[in-house]
Amino acid sequence: MVMRASHSKDYSAATRIFGLVDGNLLWRWDVATGGTSTPGNGLQAHASAILKKVG
């Protein structure tokens, strides 16, 4: 069973990528919204962030 909020979109596959670059943590979330569940097929950038160290 998958539970989602009523306003959320369906997706068939997703990956998250993390990397440490110049002391910053980079994060990216790729999502496939098509009918295929094969990872890597139809994935598109959905969200990303650069997290900087504080202090």
C-alpha positions in Angstrom: 0.0 0.0 0.0 1.2 3.5 -0.9 -0.2 6.5 0.9 0.0 9.9 -0.7 -1.6 13.3 0.0 -4.5 14.1 -2.3 -2.4 16.8 -4.1 0.8 14.7 -4.6 1.7 13.4 -8.1 2.2 9.7 -8.8 5.6 8.6 -9.9 7.0 5.2 -11.0 10.6 5.5 -10.0 13.0 7.8 -8.2 16.7 8.2 -7.2 18.5 10.4 -4.8 22.1 11.5 -5.3 24.3 13.0 -2.6 27.8 14.4 -3.0 30.3 16.4 -1.1 31.8 19.2 -3.2 34.1 21.9 -1.8 32.7 21.3 1.7 29.1 21.6 0.7 26.6 18.7 0.5 24.8 18.6 -2.8 21.5 16.7 -3.1 19.4 15.8 -6.1 16.1 13.9 -6.5 15.2 12.5 -9.9 11.7 11.2 -10.5 10.0 9.3 -13.4 6.4 10.1 -13.8 5.8 7.8 -16.8 4.3 4.3 -16.7 7.7 2.6 -16.5 9.2 1.4 -13.2 12.7 0.7 -14.7 15.2 2.8 -12.8 17.1 5.2 -15.0 14.4 5.1 -17.7 12.6 8.5 -17.9 14.1 10.0 -14.8 14.1 13.8 -14.7 15.4 16.3 -12.2 12.6 17.0 -9.6 14.4 18.8 -6.8 17.9 19.7 -5.7 19.8 21.6 -3.0 23.2 22.8 -1.9 23.6 22.5 1.9 26.3 24.7 3.3 28.0 24.0 6.6 27.1 26.6 9.3 29.6 27.6 11.9 
